[in-house]
Amino acid sequence: MEEEEKTETQEEQPKTEEASVEEAPAEEAPAEGEDSDEELEKDERLPFPNARVVALLKEELDPEKMIRSRVKLELNEFLGKMVKQVARELNKSPYTMVEAGDLHRAIKKYEQLEEVHKQKERILTYLEKIKQDCNVLMADVERSFDVS
């Protein structure tokens, strides 16, 4: 009986191999924009569904922009790191239940980045004006106290 099973499985194997050879196309390099096997494996380890991340990205990009797969993967990994940082900040809460207030405190610094950048630009503009005023005052002092 075991011999019959071996014979049947041996007969089935070539058929399966033939079918898989016929179905499997010749391996080609992935076309631009397509994912390679390595990228698909990496895609399985990503923190978020890549399709959703790409969809959100495309919502803000011009329609003619194309996104390389490396950018998609690295953005997904970056977002995963951000979630981990926020989670570490949430973990600093002394309470066992994480509340919305804790979340708002944890993400506050990320939401204020644009405002901080605007303040930086405003301060730099102000300092540039002070610098110009100092140069004018230095020229006035040089001219006023020129003894020669």
Backbone as JSON, one array per atom type, in Angstrom:
{
  "sequence": "MEEEEKTETQEEQPKTEEASVEEAPAEEAPAEGEDSDEELEKDERLPFPNARVVALLKEELDPEKMIRSRVKLELNEFLGKMVKQVARELNKSPYTMVEAGDLHRAIKKYEQLEEVHKQKERILTYLEKIKQDCNVLMADVERSFDVS",
  "N": [[0.82, -1.18, 0.0], [1.92, 1.26, 0.79], [3.82, 1.5, -1.2], [2.21, 1.88, -3.43], [1.12, 4.37, -2.82], [3.43, 5.94, -2.88], [4.12, 5.68, -5.56], [1.9, 6.88, -6.76], [2.15, 9.52, -5.76], [4.6, 10.17, -6.87], [3.97, 10.13, -9.53], [2.15, 12.21, -9.6], [3.71, 14.41, -8.93], [5.43, 15.16, -11.17], [3.42, 16.15, -12.86], [2.45, 18.29, -11.4], [4.74, 19.86, -11.28], [5.1, 20.38, -13.99], [2.82, 21.86, -14.49], [3.28, 24.04, -12.83], [5.54, 25.07, -14.02], [4.59, 25.84, -16.48], [2.73, 27.77, -15.72], [4.23, 29.65, -14.36], [5.76, 32.57, -15.31], [8.7, 33.53, -17.16], [11.38, 34.75, -15.22], [11.64, 38.16, -14.79], [13.15, 41.37, -14.61], [11.68, 43.59, -12.3], [9.38, 45.96, -13.51], [9.63, 49.55, -13.66], [8.3, 51.06, -10.84], [6.94, 48.78, -10.09], [6.78, 46.27, -7.53], [9.48, 44.41, -6.22], [10.37, 41.0, -5.28], [11.82, 41.14, -2.92], [11.03, 43.63, -1.94], [8.35, 43.12, -1.53], [8.49, 41.25, 0.52], [9.56, 42.88, 2.49], [7.48, 44.63, 2.66], [5.59, 43.17, 4.02], [6.49, 43.34, 6.6], [6.05, 45.91, 7.36], [4.84, 48.65, 9.38], [2.29, 49.71, 8.85], [-0.53, 49.32, 6.6], [0.64, 49.47, 3.4], [-0.66, 50.4, 1.14], [-2.59, 52.18, 2.12], [-1.02, 54.2, 3.25], [0.25, 55.14, 0.96], [-1.98, 56.04, -0.45], [-2.8, 58.19, 1.18], [-0.56, 59.81, 0.87], [-0.65, 60.38, -1.86], [-2.92, 61.93, -1.95], [-2.08, 64.47, -1.28], [-0.14, 65.11, -3.09], [0.78, 66.44, -6.34], [-1.07, 65.44, -9.25], [0.52, 64.49, -11.36], [2.82, 63.6, -10.22], [5.08, 60.97, -9.51], [5.75, 58.21, -7.38], [8.47, 56.67, -6.0], [9.02, 53.26, -5.09], [10.73, 52.88, -2.95], [10.5, 55.25, -1.52], [7.88, 55.04, -0.64], [8.05, 52.83, 1.08], [9.98, 53.7, 2.97], [8.68, 55.93, 4.06], [6.54, 54.69, 5.29], [7.91, 53.18, 7.23], [9.02, 55.31, 8.68], [6.69, 56.49, 9.71], [5.92, 54.45, 11.4], [7.99, 54.59, 13.29], [7.42, 57.09, 14.36], [4.97, 56.59, 15.63], [5.87, 54.85, 17.59], [7.46, 56.61, 19.09], [5.52, 58.39, 20.04], [4.04, 56.58, 21.53], [5.9, 55.93, 23.53], [6.0, 58.37, 24.82], [3.37, 58.54, 25.7], [3.43, 56.5, 27.51], [4.65, 57.6, 29.66], [2.74, 58.63, 31.25], [1.28, 58.64, 34.48], [-0.95, 57.16, 34.98], [-3.07, 54.26, 34.56], [-4.87, 54.19, 32.49], [-4.85, 55.51, 29.31], [-5.57, 58.67, 28.27], [-7.32, 61.09, 26.16], [-6.21, 63.59, 26.59], [-3.62, 62.93, 27.34], [-2.68, 61.95, 24.93], [-2.82, 64.27, 23.36], [-0.89, 65.85, 24.62], [1.34, 64.3, 24.04], [1.58, 64.45, 21.27], [1.84, 67.09, 20.79], [4.29, 68.48, 20.3], [4.85, 67.72, 17.7], [2.73, 68.7, 16.25], [3.16, 71.38, 16.53], [5.32, 72.03, 15.01], [5.24, 73.44, 12.55], [4.42, 75.97, 13.4], [6.59, 76.66, 15.05], [8.57, 76.79, 13.11], [7.69, 79.03, 11.67], [7.98, 80.99, 13.66], [10.73, 80.92, 13.95], [11.55, 81.91, 11.43], [10.49, 84.5, 11.61], [11.96, 85.54, 13.76], [14.55, 85.39, 12.7], [14.31, 87.25, 10.61], [13.84, 89.55, 12.08], [16.28, 89.72, 13.5], [17.98, 90.14, 11.36], [17.21, 92.72, 10.58], [18.02, 94.11, 12.86], [20.73, 93.72, 12.65], [21.28, 95.17, 10.32], [20.62, 97.72, 11.25], [22.61, 97.99, 13.18], [24.88, 98.06, 11.54], [24.43, 100.5, 10.22], [24.56, 102.25, 12.4], [27.22, 101.82, 13.18], [28.54, 102.87, 10.96], [27.74, 105.54, 11.2], [29.0, 106.22, 13.64], [31.68, 105.9, 12.93], [31.86, 107.92, 11.0], [31.15, 110.21, 12.51], [33.09, 110.37, 14.51], [35.45, 110.65, 13.19], [38.65, 111.66, 13.15], [40.63, 112.48, 11.47]],
  "CA": [[0.0, 0.0, 0.0], [2.82, 2.4, 0.82], [4.44, 1.61, -2.51], [1.23, 2.45, -4.33], [1.03, 5.8, -2.5], [4.65, 6.57, -3.38], [4.03, 5.72, -7.01], [0.91, 7.89, -7.11], [2.7, 10.84, -5.51], [5.66, 10.42, -7.83], [3.32, 10.45, -10.81], [1.52, 13.51, -9.48], [4.72, 15.45, -8.83], [5.78, 15.75, -12.45], [2.31, 16.93, -13.39], [2.43, 19.55, -10.66], [5.89, 20.64, -11.71], [4.83, 20.86, -15.35], [1.82, 22.91, -14.4], [3.88, 25.24, -12.25], [6.49, 25.62, -14.99], [3.81, 26.51, -17.5], [2.07, 28.93, -15.16], [5.19, 30.64, -13.92], [6.46, 33.22, -16.42], [10.15, 33.68, -17.0], [11.65, 35.84, -14.29], [12.1, 39.39, -15.41], [13.37, 42.44, -13.64], [10.43, 44.3, -12.14], [9.3, 47.22, -14.23], [9.69, 50.69, -12.76], [7.04, 51.23, -10.15], [6.47, 47.5, -9.58], [7.52, 45.81, -6.36], [10.25, 43.18, -6.37], [10.09, 40.04, -4.21], [12.44, 41.65, -1.7], [10.2, 44.71, -1.44], [7.12, 42.52, -1.04], [8.81, 40.67, 1.82], [9.72, 43.99, 3.41], [6.15, 45.18, 2.79], [4.89, 42.39, 5.03], [7.0, 43.73, 7.91], [5.79, 47.33, 7.57], [3.91, 48.88, 10.49], [0.95, 50.06, 8.37], [-0.8, 48.87, 5.23], [1.34, 50.39, 2.51], [-1.61, 51.01, 0.21], [-3.23, 53.31, 2.78], [-0.01, 55.25, 3.36], [0.43, 55.69, -0.39], [-3.2, 56.79, -0.77], [-2.72, 59.47, 1.9], [0.52, 60.57, 0.25], [-1.11, 60.85, -3.18], [-3.93, 62.97, -1.76], [-1.44, 65.78, -1.14], [0.8, 65.33, -4.19], [0.24, 66.75, -7.65], [-1.44, 64.2, -9.95], [1.56, 64.0, -12.27], [3.96, 63.09, -9.45], [5.21, 59.52, -9.33], [6.43, 57.93, -6.12], [9.29, 55.45, -6.03], [8.64, 52.3, -4.05], [11.59, 53.1, -1.78], [9.91, 56.36, -0.76], [6.68, 54.51, 0.02], [8.47, 51.96, 2.18], [10.65, 54.47, 4.01], [7.67, 56.74, 4.72], [5.81, 53.78, 6.17], [8.79, 52.9, 8.37], [9.1, 56.55, 9.45], [5.44, 56.63, 10.46], [5.99, 53.47, 12.48], [8.87, 55.15, 14.31], [6.69, 58.18, 15.02], [3.99, 55.98, 16.53], [6.61, 54.34, 18.75], [7.86, 57.75, 19.92], [4.32, 58.87, 20.72], [3.7, 55.57, 22.53], [6.82, 56.1, 24.66], [5.56, 59.58, 25.53], [2.12, 58.17, 26.38], [3.77, 55.59, 28.59], [5.12, 58.41, 30.8], [1.58, 58.98, 32.06], [1.27, 57.82, 35.7], [-2.22, 56.44, 35.09], [-3.15, 53.03, 33.76], [-5.69, 54.46, 31.32], [-4.35, 56.62, 28.5], [-6.69, 59.54, 27.89], [-7.1, 61.97, 25.02], [-5.29, 64.65, 27.02], [-2.26, 62.37, 27.26], [-2.33, 61.9, 23.5], [-2.58, 65.65, 22.89], [0.42, 66.26, 25.14], [2.38, 63.52, 23.37], [1.75, 64.85, 19.86], [1.9, 68.55, 20.75], [5.52, 68.98, 19.68], [4.8, 67.46, 16.26], [1.75, 69.61, 15.67], [3.65, 72.76, 16.62], [6.53, 72.21, 14.19], [5.04, 74.51, 11.56], [4.41, 77.24, 14.13], [7.97, 76.9, 15.47], [9.3, 77.21, 11.91], [7.29, 80.42, 11.39], [8.62, 81.83, 14.68], [12.15, 80.98, 13.61], [11.69, 82.84, 10.3], [10.21, 85.84, 12.1], [13.11, 85.95, 14.58], [15.69, 85.63, 11.81], [14.05, 88.5, 9.91], [14.05, 90.61, 13.06], [17.71, 89.82, 13.75], [18.59, 90.73, 10.16], [16.96, 94.16, 10.67], [18.9, 94.61, 13.92], [22.08, 93.7, 12.08], [21.37, 96.31, 9.41], [20.65, 98.92, 12.1], [23.94, 98.05, 13.8], [25.81, 98.49, 10.5], [24.2, 101.93, 10.02], [25.1, 102.94, 13.58], [28.69, 101.75, 13.1], [28.97, 103.84, 9.94], [27.55, 106.87, 11.8], [30.04, 106.42, 14.63], [32.92, 106.09, 12.17], [31.81, 109.22, 10.35], [31.09, 111.25, 13.53], [34.31, 110.45, 15.3], [36.63, 110.59, 12.32], [39.5, 112.75, 13.58], [41.6, 112.87, 10.46]],
  "C": [[0.87, 1.25, 0.0], [3.48, 2.6, -0.53], [3.49, 2.23, -3.51], [1.12, 3.96, -4.1], [2.25, 6.55, -3.03], [4.58, 6.71, -4.89], [3.04, 6.8, -7.44], [1.46, 9.3, -6.89], [3.81, 11.16, -6.47], [5.06, 10.78, -9.18], [2.7, 11.84, -10.76], [2.54, 14.64, -9.48], [5.11, 16.01, -10.19], [4.66, 16.58, -13.04], [2.26, 18.28, -12.71], [3.58, 20.44, -11.1], [5.66, 21.2, -13.09], [3.85, 22.01, -15.31], [2.44, 24.19, -13.85], [4.88, 25.88, -13.2], [5.72, 26.38, -16.06], [3.19, 27.8, -16.97], [3.05, 30.03, -14.79], [5.88, 31.27, -15.13], [7.95, 33.3, -16.13], [10.39, 34.88, -16.1], [12.24, 37.02, -15.04], [12.36, 40.39, -14.3], [12.07, 43.2, -13.51], [10.48, 45.63, -12.87], [9.32, 48.35, -13.21], [8.32, 50.89, -12.14], [6.49, 49.93, -9.59], [7.34, 47.08, -8.41], [8.26, 44.52, -6.68], [9.89, 42.25, -5.22], [10.64, 40.55, -2.88], [11.57, 42.75, -1.09], [8.89, 44.16, -0.9], [7.34, 41.88, 0.33], [8.92, 41.78, 2.86], [8.35, 44.62, 3.68], [5.36, 44.45, 3.87], [5.32, 42.78, 6.44], [6.71, 45.19, 8.24], [4.74, 47.53, 8.67], [2.47, 49.16, 10.05], [0.73, 49.46, 6.99], [-0.24, 49.91, 4.25], [0.37, 51.1, 1.57], [-2.27, 52.24, 0.83], [-2.26, 54.48, 2.92], [0.18, 55.93, 2.01], [-0.79, 56.52, -0.78], [-3.19, 58.16, -0.09], [-1.66, 60.38, 1.28], [0.04, 61.17, -1.07], [-2.18, 61.92, -3.06], [-3.32, 64.36, -1.75], [-0.48, 66.09, -2.28], [0.07, 65.74, -5.46], [-0.04, 65.46, -8.4], [-0.33, 63.64, -10.85], [2.78, 63.44, -11.53], [3.9, 61.57, -9.36], [6.05, 59.29, -8.07], [7.2, 56.63, -6.26], [8.89, 54.55, -4.87], [9.48, 52.47, -2.79], [11.04, 54.2, -0.9], [8.69, 55.86, 0.01], [7.06, 53.68, 1.24], [9.09, 52.76, 3.31], [9.68, 55.39, 4.75], [6.88, 55.89, 5.71], [6.63, 53.46, 7.41], [8.92, 54.13, 9.28], [7.85, 56.73, 10.31], [5.39, 55.64, 11.63], [6.86, 53.96, 13.62], [8.17, 56.27, 15.08], [5.67, 57.64, 16.01], [4.69, 55.45, 17.78], [7.04, 55.48, 19.67], [6.66, 58.3, 20.71], [3.92, 57.88, 21.81], [4.61, 55.68, 23.76], [6.42, 57.31, 25.5], [4.27, 59.29, 26.31], [2.4, 57.3, 27.6], [4.26, 56.34, 29.83], [3.96, 58.82, 31.72], [1.55, 58.08, 33.3], [0.02, 56.95, 35.83], [-2.24, 55.21, 34.19], [-3.97, 53.23, 32.5], [-5.12, 55.67, 30.58], [-5.56, 57.39, 27.99], [-6.32, 60.42, 26.71], [-6.13, 63.1, 25.37], [-3.84, 64.19, 26.97], [-1.78, 62.35, 25.81], [-2.0, 63.3, 22.99], [-1.25, 66.19, 23.39], [1.55, 65.55, 24.39], [2.63, 64.0, 21.94], [1.9, 66.36, 19.69], [3.13, 69.06, 20.0], [5.51, 68.75, 18.16], [3.82, 68.39, 15.56], [2.23, 71.05, 15.66], [4.87, 73.01, 15.74], [6.38, 73.35, 13.19], [5.05, 75.87, 12.23], [5.82, 77.61, 14.59], [8.8, 77.39, 14.28], [8.96, 78.67, 11.56], [7.93, 81.38, 12.39], [10.1, 82.0, 14.38], [12.38, 81.99, 12.48], [11.47, 84.28, 10.75], [11.39, 86.37, 12.92], [14.32, 86.25, 13.71], [15.53, 86.93, 11.04], [14.31, 89.69, 10.84], [15.54, 90.81, 13.34], [18.45, 90.44, 12.55], [18.4, 92.25, 10.17], [17.85, 94.79, 11.74], [20.32, 94.71, 13.4], [22.29, 94.89, 11.14], [21.44, 97.62, 10.2], [22.02, 99.09, 12.75], [24.97, 98.54, 12.78], [25.67, 99.99, 10.23], [24.78, 102.71, 11.19], [26.62, 102.93, 13.58], [29.21, 102.75, 12.08], [28.83, 105.26, 10.47], [28.64, 107.18, 12.81], [31.37, 106.67, 13.93], [32.97, 107.5, 11.57], [31.87, 110.36, 11.39], [32.39, 111.45, 14.27], [35.57, 110.34, 14.47], [37.47, 111.84, 12.6], [40.43, 113.22, 12.45], [41.19, 113.99, 9.59]]
}
